[in-house]
Amino acid sequence: MLQNIHLIIAIVTGLVVLYADEQALTWFLGKQQLFDPKTTTFLHRTVATGLAALIVTGGLLYVQAPAAFLSSPTFIVKMAMVLALICNTYFIDNFSRIAITRPYISLSRRERFMLFVSGGVSFVGWVTAFVLGLILSGIL
Amino acid sequence: MKTTFALLALFIAILVGGYLFSGHPSMPAQDNGMTVAATAPADNAAKPSPIASPATAPNPPKTASYTSAQVAAHSTSRNCWTSIQGNVYDLTNWISQHPGGEEAILSICGKDGTQAFEGQHGSASDTRPKEMLATFKIGTLAS
């Protein structure tokens, strides 16, 4: 039951992340000069809430046998990905503020580099954590 | 910034707090020398357990009796025992092979797994899980 809730939250949050990435792509390609502030705030809060819900439901699964989970390499790598995603929320927050005030073309090389690093961490983090979660639950 | 700190605090609190307050032994796999044996099914029997003590018998009798505390001392993925319906099983080698995923086995390491097993494999017609489980039996749970 709890595992299913965890999985559903992961799927919903993942879909929101995909939509946010699609929006970011239109900004990056210049099809959209600026992000809509309301949409940006909504997406950022939704993903952060989804991540918090995943931490809570995942935590409830974890506390059943913490020692066993902490000794599982699959679980450790998954937690490393979750930690990376949490830290990345700081950069995502900064970039979403930039995206509502400046077009992509006005970004400096350093800002563009940071943007791509943050995007890469987000993509790798979500995909890896999701796949490892499926492996842990036996779906894969 | 606030969001990041809030998520980080939640993550660390659950990870560390869950471990500290779960009641699991901090030094798993410490035993009296008689019971730290990774008894596996026949195809895995030749593999020595990385944590088995020199005094460990490779195949202890399946009639050996273990206390709940001894079962609880084997609560990691490298040394996973569970008790189901009064029997004790060493599921260490089964964790990565379990068709239902690692999580289901990890969640019963070091504790009574009767409810979890019955919930998933309680059907009388489905005998395969019970037959598979029997191959991992290492003894009985002392009352």
Interface residues (C-beta under 8 A of the other chain):
Chain A: Q3 H44 A48 L51 A52 I55 V56 G58 G59 L61 Y62 V63 Q64 A65 P66 A67 A68 F69 L70 S71 S72 T74 F75 M79 V82 L83 I86 C87 T89 Y90 D93 I135 L136 S137 G138 I139
Chain B: M1 T3 T4 A6 L7 L8 L10 F11 I14 L15 G18 Y19 S22 H24 P25 P28 S75 T76 S77 R78 C80 I95 H98 P99 G100 G101 E102 E103 A104 L106 S107 I108 C109 G110 K111
